[in-house]
Amino acid sequence: VRQHRHGLLVQGNGPLSADLIARRHWNTIIVGAGSAGLSAATLYGMSDPSNTLLVEAHHEPGGCAGYFARGRPRRVHDAGATQLVEYRPGGLQWELLKAAQNFRRDASLDMPRALPIPFLDHWWPAQSPCAQPLGLRWHRDGQLELPVSGLGQHLDGEVLQQLEEFLASCATDAAALWRMFYRFPDFPLHHVRDALRLVRCAWPLDTKVMWIALSHLGSSVAAVAARYPALAHPKARALIDALLLDTAQNHADETPYLAGAMGLSILKRGIVRMDGGMRSLFRPWLLGVRASGVQVAMGSSVVQISSLAQGGFELVVEAKTRFLLRCHNLIVAMPWRTLEERVPFADALRLSLAWQRWQQAARTEHEWQAFALHGVLVGQAPQAIGTEPWYVQVFPRDTDVLQHALYVSCDAEQDPGRALGNETQGPTRVFTASVHTDLARDPRMQALGLGGLCNDDTRAPVQSLAAIKDEMIRRVEAATGLRVAVAELASPRTYERYTGRPEGRVGGLAVRDSTFLFAAMPKIIEGARDSQLVMAGDSVFPGQGVIAASMSGVLAWSRLTGLRPSGHLDLSP
Ligand SMILES: Cc1cc2nc3c(=O)[nH]c(=O)nc-3n(C[C@H](O)[C@H](O)[C@H](O)COP(=O)(O)OP(=O)(O)OC[C@H]3O[C@@H](n4cnc5c(N)ncnc54)[C@H](O)[C@@H]3O)c2cc1C
């Protein structure tokens, strides 16, 4: 991946100048080379590569699931996302990457290797409501393992059995719901024809999906879990909340069942880490998209979008120079917050009412920021560390310094001599520990500009990021039993730089509101009827995570082209 002097990537058959890009009238422009943008671009690579342009502000793909290099010696860290679901033949991520790889003529290209994460480890600090460290393990096959000395003492067989049944039913419902998204009609409805299409879409839905959607539309995860009496046990509830915090960023009472089921279903889909981290996925993916003939402009930031009277859109793009781009259809696969705060729309663009409502809700109720600690763990001996990648969720007390769960993902260090993959098995492990914290609920931290963090005992605000860093190190060491040798804190400001999300705001879809289905993937029509702007990505699509973002990219393509992925690329997860 070389860089043109104008900050643009060199395309397969020669340099692509800003001039050349700007002179063309593109049928489709996709903004953002994160999971959503790359998924859409892959499918355009199959349907209309020569008329499609992908524009990305950074020089590396991946966005929130991207990566960065820091320190001496230089180490590559995953910026946000560290694990993947559905990376297996037939799974969403696998099939998209496979399609992108197929565009490349280099026969030596293997699919990147995935390292299965054998279990998720859950750990509650000693002072937590759960009274003692849990040592709870959630195995790949969906089985729970509870040591008798920990939570096992409190959860009897019936609770465990009902917990597993409940999660299995979430997975079944989620699979049906994911399928439903292919059928989901376009919103907003701007025209009688859209309404007719809505009826047509709803009609052939299979009864099971319809039943799930209708019967659960207004229910929370807690309301559905209440059908399993044993789950009323506070510790079983704590466990469900814990899992939801990671996947839907909310508690069982407040998460609509449809969103929660999708989040909880990841346990059944198989969780992997890419050998070599997320760059092992995103670099080959981007190269595949380029090889398809889709043009790619990296290091190019869209700074303004306006609609044209004759239909279509005009984008002001900033690379080394500023230039104008025009297109018929636009997929905005950058987070809506970024769009709202950094890329002014022309006033004329019409937003759907549902989307405006949802934006308002997200603004007032649901603001998450990311903090992360990137570093290196060392143990007494290599065997103390283990060779498998693992993932641990550390759950604090409600009023703890870091109010929300801390997620530690730990991997073998990469062999610095290798560009991709091949993690070594020496006595050090690279880790990423991240916290998503809910800003809106803690005005004290807003006043400090830190967001969501408070000192648990005195309720006095934490004065410095150094205190947050120390606290995170303490927790990581306690949870892993290893020593943190090197650590660097990524504050929301750092996140802004790594991921392009203003003030490190992550997530986005207000999952408390059951109307989220109607707000998902807003379509904005302006000018000529057929010219459309579709939002994609996890900030406008339920489910969170790389898989949701990818699905939303696929659907954006499907809506704009009227095509559906089929055959080998049957993407229903
Ligand atoms: C700390 C953390 C941990 C996470 N862990 C996991 C995990 O383990 N597993 C999982 O599945 N998910 C995880 N997630 C969520 C996952 O990373 C996201 O859901 C997913 O990456 C979102 O993809 P996206 O394409 O919607 O958006 P993004 O990845 O944010 O992509 C948007 C892209 O648009 C680009 N862009 C922004 N503005 C402009 C502009 N003006 N012009 C051009 N380009 C622009 C950005 O640079 C970026 O590349 C985590 C997220 C965080 C923050």
The ligand as an SDF file (V2000), in Angstrom:
LIG
                    3D

 53 58  0  0  0  0  0  0  0  0999 V2000
  -12.4790   -0.0740   22.7040 C   0  0  0  0  0  0  0  0  0  0  0  0
  -13.3370   -0.8300   21.7290 C   0  0  0  0  0  0  0  0  0  0  0  0
  -13.3340   -2.2110   21.7550 C   0  0  0  0  0  0  0  0  0  0  0  0
  -14.1210   -2.9270   20.8530 C   0  0  0  0  0  0  0  0  0  0  0  0
  -14.0550   -4.2930   20.8550 N   0  0  0  0  0  0  0  0  0  0  0  0
  -14.7280   -4.9860   19.9090 C   0  0  0  0  0  0  0  0  0  0  0  0
  -14.5020   -6.3690   19.7600 C   0  0  0  0  0  0  0  0  0  0  0  0
  -13.6760   -6.9390   20.4510 O   0  0  0  0  0  0  0  0  0  0  0  0
  -15.2140   -7.0420   18.8010 N   0  0  0  0  0  0  0  0  0  0  0  0
  -16.1000   -6.3920   17.9640 C   0  0  0  0  0  0  0  0  0  0  0  0
  -16.7040   -7.0300   17.0950 O   0  0  0  0  0  0  0  0  0  0  0  0
  -16.2820   -5.0600   18.0640 N   0  0  0  0  0  0  0  0  0  0  0  0
  -15.6130   -4.3480   18.9960 C   0  0  0  0  0  0  0  0  0  0  0  0
  -15.7440   -2.9830   19.0560 N   0  0  0  0  0  0  0  0  0  0  0  0
  -16.6740   -2.3190   18.1350 C   0  0  0  0  0  0  0  0  0  0  0  0
  -16.1240   -2.2590   16.7110 C   0  0  0  0  0  0  0  0  0  0  0  0
  -14.8060   -1.7870   16.7300 O   0  0  0  0  0  0  0  0  0  0  0  0
  -16.9890   -1.3040   15.8910 C   0  0  0  0  0  0  0  0  0  0  0  0
  -18.3390   -1.6560   16.0730 O   0  0  0  0  0  0  0  0  0  0  0  0
  -16.7050   -1.3670   14.3880 C   0  0  0  0  0  0  0  0  0  0  0  0
  -15.3240   -1.3590   14.1410 O   0  0  0  0  0  0  0  0  0  0  0  0
  -17.3940   -0.1820   13.7100 C   0  0  0  0  0  0  0  0  0  0  0  0
  -17.1520   -0.1920   12.3360 O   0  0  0  0  0  0  0  0  0  0  0  0
  -17.7160    0.9630   11.3970 P   0  0  0  0  0  0  0  0  0  0  0  0
  -17.2830    0.6420   10.0190 O   0  0  0  0  0  0  0  0  0  0  0  0
  -19.1540    1.1620   11.6720 O   0  0  0  0  0  0  0  0  0  0  0  0
  -17.0320    2.3100   11.9110 O   0  0  0  0  0  0  0  0  0  0  0  0
  -15.4660    2.6880   12.0270 P   0  0  0  0  0  0  0  0  0  0  0  0
  -14.6730    1.4660   12.3170 O   0  0  0  0  0  0  0  0  0  0  0  0
  -15.3970    3.8070   13.0030 O   0  0  0  0  0  0  0  0  0  0  0  0
  -15.1110    3.1830   10.5740 O   0  0  0  0  0  0  0  0  0  0  0  0
  -15.3790    4.4800   10.1250 C   0  0  0  0  0  0  0  0  0  0  0  0
  -14.2520    4.9070    9.1960 C   0  0  0  0  0  0  0  0  0  0  0  0
  -14.5770    6.1800    8.6700 O   0  0  0  0  0  0  0  0  0  0  0  0
  -13.3950    6.9500    8.6260 C   0  0  0  0  0  0  0  0  0  0  0  0
  -13.7600    8.3580    8.6270 N   0  0  0  0  0  0  0  0  0  0  0  0
  -14.2470    9.0820    9.6560 C   0  0  0  0  0  0  0  0  0  0  0  0
  -14.4480   10.3420    9.2730 N   0  0  0  0  0  0  0  0  0  0  0  0
  -14.0870   10.4170    7.9760 C   0  0  0  0  0  0  0  0  0  0  0  0
  -14.0610   11.4730    7.0190 C   0  0  0  0  0  0  0  0  0  0  0  0
  -14.4680   12.6960    7.3360 N   0  0  0  0  0  0  0  0  0  0  0  0
  -13.6140   11.2280    5.7710 N   0  0  0  0  0  0  0  0  0  0  0  0
  -13.2020    9.9780    5.4260 C   0  0  0  0  0  0  0  0  0  0  0  0
  -13.2100    8.9360    6.3000 N   0  0  0  0  0  0  0  0  0  0  0  0
  -13.6410    9.1620    7.5510 C   0  0  0  0  0  0  0  0  0  0  0  0
  -12.6550    6.5410    9.8880 C   0  0  0  0  0  0  0  0  0  0  0  0
  -11.2810    6.8620    9.8100 O   0  0  0  0  0  0  0  0  0  0  0  0
  -12.9200    5.0450    9.9140 C   0  0  0  0  0  0  0  0  0  0  0  0
  -11.9380    4.3150    9.2330 O   0  0  0  0  0  0  0  0  0  0  0  0
  -14.9480   -2.2370   19.9300 C   0  0  0  0  0  0  0  0  0  0  0  0
  -14.9400   -0.8510   19.8900 C   0  0  0  0  0  0  0  0  0  0  0  0
  -14.1350   -0.1520   20.7700 C   0  0  0  0  0  0  0  0  0  0  0  0
  -14.1160    1.3410   20.6930 C   0  0  0  0  0  0  0  0  0  0  0  0
  1  2  1  0
  2  3  1  0
  2 52  2  0
  3  4  2  0
  4  5  1  0
  4 50  1  0
  5  6  2  0
  6  7  1  0
  6 13  1  0
  7  8  2  0
  7  9  1  0
  9 10  1  0
 10 11  2  0
 10 12  1  0
 12 13  2  0
 13 14  1  0
 14 15  1  0
 14 50  1  0
 15 16  1  0
 16 17  1  0
 16 18  1  0
 18 19  1  0
 18 20  1  0
 20 21  1  0
 20 22  1  0
 22 23  1  0
 23 24  1  0
 24 25  2  0
 24 26  1  0
 24 27  1  0
 27 28  1  0
 28 29  2  0
 28 30  1  0
 28 31  1  0
 31 32  1  0
 32 33  1  0
 33 34  1  0
 33 48  1  0
 34 35  1  0
 35 36  1  0
 35 46  1  0
 36 37  1  0
 36 45  1  0
 37 38  2  0
 38 39  1  0
 39 40  1  0
 39 45  2  0
 40 41  1  0
 40 42  2  0
 42 43  1  0
 43 44  2  0
 44 45  1  0
 46 47  1  0
 46 48  1  0
 48 49  1  0
 50 51  2  0
 51 52  1  0
 52 53  1  0
M  END
$$$$
